[in-house]
Amino acid sequence: MLIDELVAKLPDSAKMKWAESIDNLESDPSLEDFRWFIERQTQIMSNIVTYVKASESKFQKDSKGKDQQRTTKKVTETLLNVEENLNTAGKSESTKSPRKRICTYCECEGHWGFKCPVFEQDPINTKWSVIKQKKLCCGCLRPGHSVKECKTKRKCTNEGCKFNHHPYLHCDTRTTENFESSSPAKSLEKEQVSNILTGKEKPRVLLRIAPVLIKGPKTESVVYALFDEASTCTLVDQSLADKFGLRGMLDPLHMRFARGLEADDDSSERIKFSIADPKTKEF
């Protein structure tokens, strides 16, 4: 933009004053606003020059006064050059056809985005969706930058709101949090999070086992039993059954495990035996 090019020619101190002067503007600064700013700064610089000259006549040996005079003269010349460029630009623009106002929100002509009647009437969810879809700044409704980089520094005028956004984009805290994500298509559903603890030790499988006392026709002895809360029966290995002399009737066994696994054992037997706590030995 032309104003941006003119502002770039200002000294840093003048740029800061320009930023302060446009902070409260309801719309983007115009050439007329910049002209008024330059005239005001020129008048201020003239007052400083007059003051410096009066000081020099009284304190001719004051080196600071000379330095200040040179600095003031340089700033004044810069401002005058900018004003001259502004006058030239204003004349050239007056000969050109006026720039069409195209709304970045509804894409219609005749108004800017921040004054769009469609934007004003749309539901809050629709406003945020359009802004994210078109990648517009939620402060000035222009593309190409975020609200943090926006030069207008527009703040929400709703009471208690500390966010920098257009007042028409104001909503409650819960709704605002939903639209502050970096991607508009991001799912709002809760995701399950699993915490996994890792260490330097090798992975180990820990099973619930305990010593039990088994008594059969031949003998009794302590063995280790594996506990499975999902099991519906107690299984004994064939070698242990032979050791304790456990015999019974053939009863084919159909087993179902986790993850849909199944297995059949046609040689299994239904047996009876006693089991007890090794400490109490109460069968």
Helices and strands as residue ranges (DSSP letters): H 2-8, H 12-21, H 31-58, H 63-95, G 113-115, H 117-121, H 124-134, G 167-169, H 173-179, E 209-215, E 220-226, H 238-244, E 249-250, E 253-256, G 258-260, E 262-265, E 269-270, E 274-276
